[in-house]
Amino acid sequence: MHKSSWQSRRHRRRGHRHNAGFRQHGSNERNDAGAQQSPQASSDGHGEVPSTSSPAGSSSVPDLPGYYFDPEKKRYFRLLPGHNNCNPLTKESIRQKEMELKRLKLLEEEKRQGKKIARLGFNTSSLLQKSKLGFLNATSYCRLAHELRVSCMQRKKVQIQSSDPSALASDQFNLIMADTNSERLFTVNDVKVGGSKYGIISLHGLKTPTFRVHMHENLYFTNRKVNAMCWASLNHLDSHVLLCLMGIAETPGCVTLLPTSLFVSHHAAGDRPGMLCSFRIPGAWSCAWSLNIQANNCFSTGLSRRVLVTSVVTGHRQSFGTSSDVLTQQFALTAPLLFNGCRSGEIFAIDLRCQNQGKGWKATRLFHDSAVTSVQILQEEQCLMASDMAGTIKLWDLRTTKCIRQYEGHVNEYAHLPLHVHEEEEIVVAVGQDCYTRIWSLHDGQLLRTIPSPYPTSKADIPSVAFSSRLGGARGAPGLLMAVRQDLYCFSYS
């Protein structure tokens, strides 16, 4: 009896140890399952996952599908698939946040740094020393001095005086364009109630330390979008502005020759205001005014698969068929050539001496991989610079039809953005779709400066710029004008 009771107690102790091990094993499995389910539960409840899987000091964080790791809060956040939520966290919002942080950082650096160095090893003292030692000739010294002054330009807000100050607070700048002598600035403003309004800003008061200009307005409104514009010299230099207006509803598009005298409140004795001329040319993408003697008082418009050269005096037209839409144009000054950039990426020149019925009117042909948005002919007319919708800027040799140099850093995906070339300072200026204004050296393609926009990056707030070696006239200083939203800024040489 004692033996049987002893065996029963032994079996009970063994079963108790077995059950205890079984309970411990089951609890471990439940804990593991709970640990695996906790990220999903927390993501469903709060939309975030603590970053317990990756240590705080680690530089590389594993990517989880459907989640975004915030380096500041050091945790994962769930990416919401749609835009119907209250505060969705999407890839677009993350990218905009990163771009805004980059813009604010660049603005802070510009405030802290009074002087910047465009090239390594070239500051003011080293440039003067190398010039005295004879290591730099006069041309190289002037070019590098311009680059130093460009890198040291500081932003100043321009005060605009107008007869209607309330309109300045509401109307936003869309386009600005400086005339040949940089004495006036033609502006296209988007009106709050709809449509556009034109104005001319006199730049004679653009002097340090007070930057103050006056806006001359006219009650000429249009509900049409301005596709392209350029200065026209009909009566005298820059006497008119050529505008390509888009059609709306049942009203077709047209090309308008707008006299600048309409924006002057008073006229001299014997000086009559010019007349406004309109041409029935619908669907114009681009325009250019000719200063060539062989095409005097003529302008060109780039249409859908067609180029139209029109004489203002006689009304005679020449039509040249193309295989693509013509987005940009420019006349050569000495040679009787009209250069065109197409949506297909082709750049070709039209010999104006040939008739439109002939087959040999294409003098030069160049090719880009994307739609060409701007062409600029250099002064000696041996080189041409072009930019496209892929962000590529190339300098072409027209004699060999080969690319000489490429300028890196420009950002463009689909916008029709202009390109500004200034050979006197040997710089290239372009505003990207990311709202950054970039300045390159024309000589070797070096990126000299990147200027952020004073406002957050937006596709609707891309700045419009104008650079001149003499802002305000012959006695003016070189500088850059930037128009964005309702404000006008000046970056002048110090």
C-alpha positions in Angstrom: 0.0 0.0 0.0 2.9 2.3 0.8 4.4 1.5 -2.5 1.3 2.3 -4.5 0.7 5.6 -2.7 4.4 6.6 -3.3 4.0 5.8 -7.1 0.8 7.8 -7.3 2.5 10.9 -5.7 5.4 10.5 -8.1 3.1 10.5 -11.1 1.2 13.5 -9.9 4.5 15.5 -9.5 5.7 14.4 -13.0 2.3 15.5 -14.5 2.5 18.8 -12.7 6.0 19.5 -14.1 4.7 18.5 -17.6 1.7 20.8 -17.4 3.8 23.7 -16.1 6.1 23.3 -19.1 3.2 23.1 -21.4 1.7 26.3 -20.0 5.0 28.1 -20.3 5.4 27.0 -23.9 1.9 28.1 -24.7 2.4 31.5 -23.1 5.6 32.0 -25.2 3.7 31.2 -28.4 1.0 33.6 -27.5 3.6 36.3 -26.7 5.3 35.7 -30.0 2.0 35.9 -31.9 1.1 39.1 -30.0 4.5 40.6 -30.9 3.9 39.8 -34.6 0.4 41.2 -34.5 1.2 44.4 -32.6 2.4 46.4 -35.6 -0.7 45.6 -37.6 -2.9 46.4 -34.6 -1.2 49.7 -33.9 -1.2 50.6 -37.5 -5.0 50.0 -37.7 -5.7 51.9 -34.6 -3.2 54.8 -34.8 -1.7 54.7 -38.3 1.9 54.5 -36.9 4.4 51.8 -36.0 7.2 52.3 -33.4 10.6 51.6 -34.9 11.6 48.9 -32.5 13.0 46.7 -35.3 15.7 49.2 -36.2 17.9 50.9 -33.6 17.9 54.7 -33.3 21.6 55.0 -34.1 21.5 52.9 -37.3 21.9 54.9 -40.5 20.1 52.4 -42.8 16.4 51.7 -42.0 14.7 48.8 -43.7 11.8 49.7 -46.0 8.5 48.3 -45.1 5.9 48.1 -47.9 3.1 50.6 -47.2 5.0 52.4 -44.5 7.2 55.5 -44.4 10.0 56.0 -41.8 10.2 59.5 -40.4 13.8 60.2 -39.3 12.8 63.0 -36.9 10.2 61.0 -35.0 12.1 57.7 -35.5 9.1 55.6 -36.3 7.1 54.2 -39.2 3.9 55.8 -40.5 1.4 54.2 -42.6 1.0 55.5 -46.2 -2.7 56.0 -47.0 -3.7 54.9 -50.5 -6.2 57.7 -51.3 -6.9 61.4 -50.7 -10.3 61.0 -49.0 -8.8 61.0 -45.5 -8.5 64.0 -43.3 -4.7 64.3 -43.2 -3.4 61.7 -45.7 0.3 60.8 -45.7 1.2 60.2 -49.4 4.4 60.1 -51.4 3.5 63.5 -52.9 3.1 65.2 -49.5 6.4 63.6 -48.3 8.2 64.9 -51.3 6.8 68.4 -50.9 7.8 68.4 -47.2 11.4 67.4 -48.2 11.5 70.1 -50.8 10.2 72.7 -48.4 12.9 71.8 -45.8 15.5 72.1 -48.5 14.2 75.5 -49.6 14.2 76.9 -46.1 17.7 75.6 -45.5 19.0 77.4 -48.6 17.3 80.6 -47.6 18.8 80.4 -44.1 22.3 79.8 -45.7 21.9 82.8 -47.9 21.1 85.0 -44.9 24.0 83.8 -42.9 26.6 83.8 -45.7 27.3 87.3 -46.9 29.9 86.2 -49.4 29.8 82.9 -51.4 32.4 81.3 -53.6 31.3 80.2 -57.0 34.5 78.3 -57.7 36.8 76.5 -55.3 40.1 78.5 -54.9 38.7 81.7 -56.5 37.8 84.4 -54.0 38.4 88.1 -54.2 41.9 88.1 -52.8 43.1 85.1 -54.8 41.6 86.6 -58.0 43.4 89.9 -57.5 46.7 88.1 -56.7 46.6 85.9 -59.8 45.8 88.9 -61.9 48.8 90.9 -60.6 51.1 87.9 -61.1 50.0 87.6 -64.7 48.2 84.2 -64.4 45.0 85.6 -65.8 44.4 87.7 -68.9 41.9 90.5 -69.0 39.1 88.4 -70.5 39.5 85.6 -67.9 39.7 88.2 -65.1 36.5 90.0 -66.1 34.6 86.7 -66.5 35.7 85.4 -63.0 35.0 88.8 -61.5 31.4 88.6 -62.9 31.0 85.1 -61.4 32.1 86.4 -58.0 29.6 89.2 -58.1 26.8 86.9 -59.2 27.5 84.6 -56.3 27.3 87.6 -53.9 24.0 89.0 -55.1 21.5 89.6 -52.3 17.7 89.7 -52.5 16.0 93.0 -52.0 12.2 93.6 -52.3 11.2 96.2 -54.8 8.5 98.7 -53.9 6.0 99.1 -56.7 4.0 102.4 -56.9 0.8 102.4 -58.8 -2.4 104.4 -59.2 -4.3 101.4 -58.0 -2.5 100.0 -54.9 -5.3 97.5 -54.1 -4.8 95.8 -57.5 -1.1 95.2 -56.7 -2.0 93.4 -53.6 -4.4 91.0 -55.4 -3.0 90.6 -58.9 -0.2 88.0 -59.4 2.7 88.2 -61.7 2.6 85.7 -64.5 5.3 86.9 -67.0 7.8 89.7 -67.1 10.0 90.7 -70.0 12.7 93.5 -70.0 13.2 95.6 -73.1 16.5 95.9 -75.1 17.9 98.8 -73.0 16.5 97.3 -69.7 14.6 100.6 -69.0 11.1 99.0 -68.9 9.6 95.8 -67.8 6.5 94.5 -69.5 4.3 92.5 -67.2 1.3 90.1 -67.5 -0.7 89.8 -64.3 -3.4 87.3 -63.5 -6.5 89.2 -62.3 -8.3 87.8 -59.3 -11.7 88.0 -61.0 -10.3 86.2 -64.0 -8.4 87.1 -67.1 -5.1 89.0 -67.5 -3.9 92.5 -67.2 -0.9 94.2 -68.8 1.4 96.8 -67.5 4.8 98.4 -68.0 7.2 99.1 -65.1 9.7 101.9 -65.4 13.0 100.7 -64.0 14.7 104.2 -63.7 14.1 104.3 -60.0 15.8 100.9 -59.4 18.7 102.1 -57.4 20.3 101.3 -54.1 19.5 101.7 -51.2 15.8 102.2 -52.0 14.4 100.0 -54.8 11.3 101.8 -56.0 9.6 101.6 -59.4 6.4 102.8 -60.9 3.8 100.7 -62.7 2.0 102.2 -65.7 -1.3 100.4 -66.3 -4.0 100.5 -68.9 -7.6 99.3 -68.8 -7.0 96.8 -71.5 -8.2 93.4 -70.2 -8.4 90.0 -71.9 -9.8 86.7 -70.7 -7.4 84.8 -72.9 -4.2 83.1 -71.9 -0.9 84.6 -73.2 1.0 81.8 -74.9 4.0 83.8 -75.9 5.2 87.4 -76.2 8.2 89.4 -77.5 9.2 93.0 -78.0 8.5 94.5 -81.5 10.3 97.4 -83.1 7.8 98.9 -85.6 8.1 102.7 -85.2 11.2 102.6 -83.1 13.2 100.2 -80.9 10.7 98.3 -78.7 7.8 100.4 -79.7 5.3 97.5 -79.5 4.7 94.2 -77.8 3.7 91.2 -79.8 1.3 88.9 -77.9 0.0 85.5 -78.9 -3.4 85.1 -77.3 -5.2 81.8 -76.8 -8.8 81.3 -78.0 -11.7 80.9 -75.6 -15.1 79.5 -76.2 -16.3 80.6 -79.7 -13.6 83.3 -80.0 -10.6 82.1 -81.9 -7.0 82.9 -80.9 -5.2 85.9 -82.4 -1.9 87.7 -82.5 -2.0 91.3 -81.1 0.5 94.1 -81.8 0.2 96.2 -78.7 1.8 99.7 -78.7 3.6 100.6 -75.5 2.4 104.2 -75.8 -1.0 103.1 -74.5 0.6 102.7 -71.1 1.9 106.3 -70.9 -0.5 108.8 -69.2 0.9 111.8 -71.1 2.4 112.2 -74.6 4.9 114.7 -76.0 3.8 117.3 -78.4 3.2 115.8 -81.9 3.6 112.3 -80.5 0.4 110.3 -81.1 -0.3 107.0 -79.3 0.1 104.0 -81.6 -2.7 101.9 -82.9 -3.5 98.4 -81.7 -3.3 95.8 -84.5 -4.8 92.3 -84.4 -4.1 89.4 -86.8 -6.3 86.4 -87.2 -3.7 83.8 -86.5 -5.4 81.1 -84.2 -3.5 78.6 -82.2 0.0 80.3 -82.0 2.4 78.6 -79.7 5.3 81.0 -80.1 6.3 84.3 -81.8 9.4 86.3 -82.8 10.0 89.8 -84.2 12.6 90.2 -87.0 15.4 92.9 -86.8 16.9 91.5 -90.0 17.0 93.9 -92.9 15.9 91.2 -95.3 12.8 90.6 -93.3 12.1 94.1 -92.1 8.8 94.8 -90.2 8.0 91.1 -90.1 7.1 88.7 -87.4 6.8 85.0 -87.2 4.4 82.7 -85.4 4.8 79.0 -84.6 1.6 77.1 -85.1 0.6 73.5 -85.1 2.7 71.9 -87.8 3.2 75.3 -89.5 5.4 78.4 -89.4 3.8 81.7 -90.6 5.9 84.7 -91.5 3.8 87.9 -91.7 4.7 91.4 -92.9 3.0 94.1 -90.8 3.1 96.7 -93.5 1.9 94.8 -96.5 0.1 91.9 -94.8 1.9 89.3 -97.0 2.4 85.9 -95.5 4.7 83.0 -96.0 3.7 79.6 -94.8 6.2 76.7 -94.1 4.8 73.3 -93.2 6.5 71.3 -90.4 6.0 67.9 -88.9 5.4 69.1 -85.3 4.2 72.0 -83.2 6.6 74.9 -83.1 7.1 76.0 -79.5 9.9 78.6 -79.8 11.4 80.8 -82.4 14.2 83.4 -82.9 15.4 85.4 -86.0 19.1 85.7 -86.7 20.3 89.3 -87.0 22.7 89.1 -89.9 21.9 85.9 -91.7 18.4 85.6 -93.2 17.5 82.6 -91.0 14.6 81.9 -88.6 15.4 79.2 -86.0 12.5 77.1 -84.7 12.2 74.5 -81.8 9.6 71.8 -82.1 7.6 69.6 -79.8 9.3 66.6 -81.5 12.7 67.8 -80.3 13.8 69.0 -83.7 15.5 72.4 -84.2 15.6 73.7 -87.7 16.4 77.0 -89.5 14.3 78.5 -92.3 16.1 80.3 -95.1 13.9 83.4 -95.6 15.1 83.8 -99.1 13.4 80.6 -100.2 9.8 80.6 -101.2 7.4 78.4 -99.3 6.8 76.2 -102.3 10.5 75.2 -102.4 12.0 72.2 -100.8 15.4 73.5 -99.6 14.3 76.0 -97.0 15.6 74.0 -94.1 19.2 75.3 -93.6 20.2 73.6 -90.3 18.8 70.7 -88.4 19.5 69.7 -84.8 17.8 67.2 -82.5 16.9 66.9 -78.8 15.4 64.0 -77.0 12.4 66.0 -75.8 10.3 69.0 -76.7 12.4 72.1 -77.2 11.1 75.1 -75.1 13.6 77.8 -75.9 16.3 78.6 -78.5 18.8 81.5 -78.1 21.3 82.5 -80.9 24.6 83.8 -79.7 25.9 87.2 -81.0 28.3 85.8 -83.6 25.6 83.5 -84.9 27.9 80.5 -84.9 26.4 78.9 -81.8 22.9 78.2 -80.5 21.7 77.3 -77.1 18.5 75.3 -76.5 16.6 73.8 -73.6 13.9 71.1 -73.6 11.2 69.6 -71.4 13.6 67.0 -70.1 15.7 69.6 -68.3 18.5 69.4 -70.8 20.4 72.6 -71.8 22.8 72.3 -74.7 25.2 74.6 -76.6 25.3 73.7 -80.3 27.9 74.6 -82.9 25.9 75.6 -86.0 28.9 75.0 -88.3 29.5 71.4 -87.3 25.9 70.7 -85.9 27.4 69.1 -82.8 26.8 69.7 -79.1 29.7 71.6 -77.6 28.6 71.8 -74.0 25.8 70.7 -71.7 24.6 72.5 -68.6 23.5 70.3 -65.7 21.0 70.9 -63.0 18.0 72.3 -64.8 14.7 70.8 -63.8 11.8 70.5 -66.2 9.2 67.8 -66.9 6.6 69.3 -69.1 6.5 73.1 -68.7 7.2 75.7 -71.3 10.1 77.5 -69.6 12.4 80.2 -71.1 16.2 80.4 -71.2 18.2 83.6 -70.8 21.7 83.9 -72.2 23.9 87.0 -71.4 27.2 87.0 -73.3 28.5 90.2 -71.8 28.6 88.6 -68.3 29.0 85.1 -69.9 26.2 83.6 -67.8 23.1 81.5 -68.5 20.0 81.9 -66.4 17.0 79.5 -66.2 14.1 78.9 -63.8 13.2 75.2 -63.3 9.9 73.6 -62.6 11.1 73.2 -59.0 11.0 77.0 -58.7 14.8 77.3 -58.3 16.6 79.9 -60.4 20.0 78.6 -61.6 22.9 80.5 -63.0 25.6 78.8 -65.0 28.9 80.0 -66.5 28.5 80.2 -70.3 32.3 79.5 -70.7 32.5 76.0 -69.1 29.0 75.1 -67.8 29.9 75.5 -64.1 26.8 76.0 -61.9 27.5 79.3 -60.2 24.5 79.7 -58.0 21.1 78.2 -57.1 18.5 80.8 -55.9 15.4 79.4 -54.0 12.0 81.0 -54.4 10.9 83.2 -51.5 7.6 81.2 -51.5 7.0 77.5 -51.1 7.4 75.4 -54.3 4.3 75.2 -56.4 3.6 74.6 -60.0 1.4 77.7 -60.0 4.1 79.9 -58.5 7.1 79.4 -60.8 9.1 82.7 -60.8 9.6 84.8 -63.9 13.0 86.4 -64.1 14.9 89.0 -66.2 18.6 89.5 -66.1 20.4 92.6 -67.4 23.8 94.1 -67.4 22.3 97.6 -67.0 19.1 97.5 -64.9 17.3 100.8 -65.3 19.2 102.1 -68.3 22.8 102.9 -69.4 23.9 103.9 -65.9 22.3 100.9 -64.2 24.1 98.1 -62.5 23.9 94.4 -63.5 21.3 92.4 -61.6 18.5 89.9 -61.7 14.8 90.7 -61.4 12.4 88.0 -60.0 8.6 88.2 -60.0 6.6 85.7 -58.0 3.1 86.1 -56.8 2.5 89.8 -56.0 6.1 90.6 -55.3 9.1 91.8 -57.3 12.6 91.2 -56.1 16.0 92.5 -57.2 19.3 90.7 -57.0 21.8 93.4 -57.7 25.6 93.4 -57.8 27.1 94.6 -54.5 
